[in-house]
Amino acid sequence: KMGARPMARIIQDKVKKPLAEQVLFGALSEKGGVITVDVEDDEIVIETQTSGAEPMTEPG
């Protein structure tokens, strides 16, 4: 079992930080768009789609 603090650390490292990077400095920083967070093959996958563009996938 995993406690709340280790789980919070994983969420911070695998989800929050990559999302913040995309919003502040990545493809979404100028045009906005949609971010989708999913799990594929036990890995967190973050897909970024700006307005009128194909999705960009970033493994987590």
GUFIMI-930293 format. One record per residue: residue number from 1; residue in three letters; x, y, z of N, C-alpha, C in turn. Coordinates in pm, 1 decimal. Example, Ala and Ser with C-alpha at 12.3 -4.5 7.8 and 13.67 -1.06 7.14 Angstrom:
<atoms>
<num:1; residuo:ALA; n.u:1319.0; n.v:-569.0; n.w:780.0; ca.u:1230.0; ca.v:-450.0; ca.w:780.0; c.u:1320.0; c.v:-330.0; c.w:780.0>
<num:2; residuo:SER; n.u:1285.0; n.v:-225.0; n.w:708.0; ca.u:1367.0; ca.v:-106.0; ca.w:714.0; c.u:1290.0; c.v:3.0; c.w:787.0>
</atoms>
This chain:
<atoms>
<num:1; residuo:LYS; n.u:83.6; n.v:-118.6; n.w:0.0; ca.u:0.0; ca.v:0.0; ca.w:0.0; c.u:87.6; c.v:124.1; c.w:0.0>
<num:2; residuo:MET; n.u:31.2; n.v:229.5; n.w:-53.3; ca.u:104.5; ca.v:354.9; ca.w:-62.0; c.u:31.4; c.v:460.1; c.w:21.0>
<num:3; residuo:GLY; n.u:106.0; n.v:533.5; n.w:100.6; ca.u:46.5; ca.v:638.1; ca.w:182.3; c.u:16.2; c.v:763.4; c.w:101.6>
<num:4; residuo:ALA; n.u:-44.9; n.v:859.8; n.w:167.9; ca.u:-86.7; ca.v:983.7; ca.w:102.1; c.u:33.1; c.v:1066.7; c.w:54.6>
<num:5; residuo:ARG; n.u:138.1; n.v:1074.3; n.w:133.3; ca.u:252.9; ca.v:1157.1; ca.w:93.8; c.u:326.8; c.v:1102.0; c.w:-27.5>
<num:6; residuo:PRO; n.u:356.5; n.v:971.7; n.w:-31.4; ca.u:420.0; ca.v:919.2; ca.w:-152.9; c.u:331.3; c.v:935.2; c.w:-276.4>
<num:7; residuo:MET; n.u:200.0; n.v:917.0; n.w:-259.0; ca.u:107.6; ca.v:934.1; ca.w:-371.1; c.u:107.1; c.v:1079.7; c.w:-417.7>
<num:8; residuo:ALA; n.u:107.4; n.v:1173.3; n.w:-324.4; ca.u:110.8; ca.v:1315.6; ca.w:-359.8; c.u:238.9; c.v:1350.0; c.w:-435.3>
<num:9; residuo:ARG; n.u:351.7; n.v:1290.0; n.w:-395.6; ca.u:478.5; ca.v:1313.0; ca.w:-463.9; c.u:474.5; c.v:1262.4; c.w:-607.8>
<num:10; residuo:ILE; n.u:416.1; n.v:1145.9; n.w:-627.3; ca.u:405.4; ca.v:1090.0; ca.w:-762.4; c.u:317.2; c.v:1178.6; c.w:-849.4>
<num:11; residuo:ILE; n.u:204.3; n.v:1223.1; n.w:-795.2; ca.u:114.8; ca.v:1311.7; ca.w:-871.1; c.u:186.4; c.v:1441.3; c.w:-906.0>
<num:12; residuo:GLN; n.u:261.4; n.v:1496.4; n.w:-811.1; ca.u:336.6; ca.v:1619.9; ca.w:-835.7; c.u:437.8; c.v:1601.2; c.w:-948.6>
<num:13; residuo:ASP; n.u:514.2; n.v:1492.1; n.w:-943.7; ca.u:620.7; ca.v:1468.9; ca.w:-1041.7; c.u:569.3; c.v:1426.2; c.w:-1178.3>
<num:14; residuo:LYS; n.u:466.6; n.v:1343.0; n.w:-1181.2; ca.u:420.4; ca.v:1283.4; ca.w:-1307.0; c.u:307.4; c.v:1359.5; c.w:-1374.8>
<num:15; residuo:VAL; n.u:232.1; n.v:1440.9; n.w:-1298.7; ca.u:117.1; ca.v:1509.7; ca.w:-1357.6; c.u:129.7; c.v:1661.6; c.w:-1346.3>
<num:16; residuo:LYS; n.u:141.5; n.v:1713.4; n.w:-1224.6; ca.u:139.1; ca.v:1858.9; ca.w:-1204.8; c.u:254.8; c.v:1931.7; c.w:-1273.6>
<num:17; residuo:LYS; n.u:377.2; n.v:1882.3; n.w:-1255.7; ca.u:493.1; ca.v:1949.3; ca.w:-1316.4; c.u:487.0; c.v:1949.2; c.w:-1468.9>
<num:18; residuo:PRO; n.u:460.8; n.v:1832.9; n.w:-1533.4; ca.u:450.6; ca.v:1835.2; ca.w:-1680.1; c.u:336.7; c.v:1924.4; c.w:-1730.8>
<num:19; residuo:LEU; n.u:223.3; n.v:1926.7; n.w:-1659.7; ca.u:112.8; ca.v:2013.4; ca.w:-1700.9; c.u:153.1; c.v:2160.1; c.w:-1691.4>
<num:20; residuo:ALA; n.u:217.0; n.v:2196.8; n.w:-1582.1; ca.u:260.5; ca.v:2335.4; ca.w:-1565.1; c.u:360.8; c.v:2374.8; c.w:-1672.8>
<num:21; residuo:GLU; n.u:453.2; n.v:2285.6; n.w:-1705.7; ca.u:551.2; ca.v:2313.8; ca.w:-1811.3; c.u:482.4; c.v:2341.5; c.w:-1944.7>
<num:22; residuo:GLN; n.u:382.6; n.v:2260.3; n.w:-1979.5; ca.u:311.8; ca.v:2278.8; ca.w:-2106.4; c.u:233.7; c.v:2409.5; c.w:-2108.3>
<num:23; residuo:VAL; n.u:168.7; n.v:2441.3; n.w:-1997.8; ca.u:87.6; ca.v:2563.1; ca.w:-1992.2; c.u:176.5; c.v:2687.1; c.w:-1994.4>
<num:24; residuo:LEU; n.u:286.4; n.v:2685.2; n.w:-1920.3; ca.u:370.0; ca.v:2804.4; ca.w:-1907.9; c.u:471.0; c.v:2821.9; c.w:-2020.7>
<num:25; residuo:PHE; n.u:532.0; n.v:2711.5; n.w:-2066.8; ca.u:642.7; ca.v:2723.6; ca.w:-2161.1; c.u:625.5; c.v:2642.4; c.w:-2288.6>
<num:26; residuo:GLY; n.u:529.6; n.v:2552.8; n.w:-2292.3; ca.u:514.3; ca.v:2461.4; ca.w:-2405.1; c.u:417.0; c.v:2511.3; c.w:-2509.3>
<num:27; residuo:ALA; n.u:357.2; n.v:2416.0; n.w:-2576.9; ca.u:268.1; ca.v:2444.4; ca.w:-2689.0; c.u:145.6; c.v:2524.8; c.w:-2647.6>
<num:28; residuo:LEU; n.u:104.4; n.v:2516.1; n.w:-2523.0; ca.u:-16.2; ca.v:2586.1; ca.w:-2479.5; c.u:10.0; c.v:2727.6; c.w:-2430.0>
<num:29; residuo:SER; n.u:135.0; n.v:2766.6; n.w:-2420.7; ca.u:167.6; ca.v:2896.1; ca.w:-2361.0; c.u:115.7; c.v:3014.7; c.w:-2440.8>
<num:30; residuo:GLU; n.u:100.0; n.v:3001.1; n.w:-2570.4; ca.u:57.1; ca.v:3113.9; ca.w:-2653.5; c.u:-86.2; c.v:3101.7; c.w:-2702.2>
<num:31; residuo:LYS; n.u:-126.3; n.v:2981.4; n.w:-2744.9; ca.u:-256.2; ca.v:2964.9; ca.w:-2809.1; c.u:-361.8; c.v:2900.3; c.w:-2720.7>
<num:32; residuo:GLY; n.u:-321.5; n.v:2839.3; n.w:-2611.6; ca.u:-416.9; ca.v:2763.1; ca.w:-2531.9; c.u:-445.8; c.v:2630.0; c.w:-2597.9>
<num:33; residuo:GLY; n.u:-534.5; n.v:2552.5; n.w:-2539.3; ca.u:-568.5; ca.v:2423.9; ca.w:-2597.4; c.u:-623.2; c.v:2328.7; c.w:-2494.1>
<num:34; residuo:VAL; n.u:-606.7; n.v:2200.4; n.w:-2521.4; ca.u:-661.2; ca.v:2095.2; ca.w:-2436.2; c.u:-549.3; c.v:1999.7; c.w:-2396.7>
<num:35; residuo:ILE; n.u:-547.0; n.v:1961.9; n.w:-2269.0; ca.u:-453.2; ca.v:1861.6; ca.w:-2220.3; c.u:-534.1; c.v:1741.6; c.w:-2173.0>
<num:36; residuo:THR; n.u:-492.4; n.v:1622.9; n.w:-2216.3; ca.u:-555.8; ca.v:1498.6; ca.w:-2173.4; c.u:-452.1; c.v:1415.1; c.w:-2100.1>
<num:37; residuo:VAL; n.u:-486.7; n.v:1369.6; n.w:-1980.5; ca.u:-399.0; ca.v:1283.1; ca.w:-1902.1; c.u:-462.6; c.v:1144.8; c.w:-1899.7>
<num:38; residuo:ASP; n.u:-384.3; n.v:1043.2; n.w:-1936.1; ca.u:-435.4; ca.v:906.7; ca.w:-1944.7; c.u:-327.5; c.v:810.5; c.w:-1896.0>
<num:39; residuo:VAL; n.u:-363.2; n.v:685.5; n.w:-1878.8; ca.u:-267.8; ca.v:581.2; ca.w:-1841.9; c.u:-269.3; c.v:475.5; c.w:-1951.1>
<num:40; residuo:GLU; n.u:-151.8; n.v:447.3; n.w:-2006.6; ca.u:-135.9; ca.v:344.6; ca.w:-2109.0; c.u:-18.5; c.v:256.3; c.w:-2069.6>
<num:41; residuo:ASP; n.u:-41.8; n.v:126.4; n.w:-2062.4; ca.u:62.6; ca.v:30.1; ca.w:-2024.5; c.u:129.3; c.v:68.7; c.w:-1892.8>
<num:42; residuo:ASP; n.u:49.0; n.v:106.6; n.w:-1794.2; ca.u:95.9; ca.v:145.1; ca.w:-1660.5; c.u:184.7; c.v:269.4; c.w:-1660.1>
<num:43; residuo:GLU; n.u:177.6; n.v:350.8; n.w:-1762.3; ca.u:252.4; ca.v:476.3; ca.w:-1768.8; c.u:154.5; c.v:591.8; c.w:-1786.5>
<num:44; residuo:ILE; n.u:182.7; n.v:703.5; n.w:-1722.2; ca.u:100.8; ca.v:823.3; ca.w:-1738.9; c.u:140.4; c.v:889.4; c.w:-1869.8>
<num:45; residuo:VAL; n.u:41.1; n.v:918.9; n.w:-1953.3; ca.u:63.8; ca.v:981.1; ca.w:-2083.3; c.u:-12.8; c.v:1112.7; c.w:-2086.2>
<num:46; residuo:ILE; n.u:56.7; n.v:1219.1; n.w:-2122.9; ca.u:-4.5; ca.v:1350.9; ca.w:-2132.5; c.u:-7.6; c.v:1391.4; c.w:-2278.4>
<num:47; residuo:GLU; n.u:-127.9; n.v:1416.5; n.w:-2330.6; ca.u:-144.3; ca.v:1461.7; ca.w:-2468.6; c.u:-185.6; c.v:1607.8; c.w:-2467.3>
<num:48; residuo:THR; n.u:-119.3; n.v:1685.8; n.w:-2550.0; ca.u:-146.3; ca.v:1827.8; ca.w:-2561.3; c.u:-197.3; c.v:1857.6; c.w:-2700.6>
<num:49; residuo:GLN; n.u:-308.1; n.v:1929.6; n.w:-2709.0; ca.u:-361.5; ca.v:1967.0; ca.w:-2839.6; c.u:-392.6; c.v:2116.5; c.w:-2838.1>
<num:50; residuo:THR; n.u:-321.6; n.v:2189.6; n.w:-2923.5; ca.u:-349.0; ca.v:2331.9; ca.w:-2937.3; c.u:-461.5; c.v:2350.8; c.w:-3037.8>
<num:51; residuo:SER; n.u:-515.3; n.v:2467.8; n.w:-3044.9; ca.u:-624.8; ca.v:2495.4; ca.w:-3137.3; c.u:-580.9; c.v:2469.7; c.w:-3280.5>
<num:52; residuo:GLY; n.u:-652.2; n.v:2380.0; n.w:-3351.6; ca.u:-624.4; ca.v:2350.8; ca.w:-3491.5; c.u:-501.5; c.v:2267.2; c.w:-3517.4>
<num:53; residuo:ALA; n.u:-448.2; n.v:2199.3; n.w:-3414.7; ca.u:-326.4; ca.v:2119.3; ca.w:-3433.3; c.u:-352.2; c.v:1974.2; c.w:-3395.1>
<num:54; residuo:GLU; n.u:-265.3; n.v:1885.6; n.w:-3442.7; ca.u:-271.3; ca.v:1744.8; ca.w:-3405.5; c.u:-218.7; c.v:1728.3; c.w:-3262.9>
<num:55; residuo:PRO; n.u:-267.5; n.v:1627.2; n.w:-3188.0; ca.u:-219.5; ca.v:1607.1; ca.w:-3050.9; c.u:-70.8; c.v:1574.5; c.w:-3044.9>
<num:56; residuo:MET; n.u:-2.9; n.v:1628.3; n.w:-2943.3; ca.u:136.9; ca.v:1597.1; ca.w:-2915.8; c.u:138.0; c.v:1510.7; c.w:-2790.3>
<num:57; residuo:THR; n.u:205.2; n.v:1396.4; n.w:-2792.4; ca.u:207.3; ca.v:1304.9; ca.w:-2678.7; c.u:339.5; c.v:1317.1; c.w:-2605.8>
<num:58; residuo:GLU; n.u:329.1; n.v:1326.7; n.w:-2472.6; ca.u:447.9; ca.v:1333.6; ca.w:-2388.1; c.u:436.7; c.v:1224.3; c.w:-2282.8>
<num:59; residuo:PRO; n.u:522.1; n.v:1122.1; n.w:-2286.8; ca.u:513.7; ca.v:1016.4; ca.w:-2185.9; c.u:548.2; c.v:1069.9; c.w:-2048.3>
<num:60; residuo:GLY; n.u:483.3; n.v:1017.8; n.w:-1947.7; ca.u:503.3; ca.v:1066.6; ca.w:-1812.6; c.u:593.2; c.v:989.2; c.w:-1731.8>
</atoms>
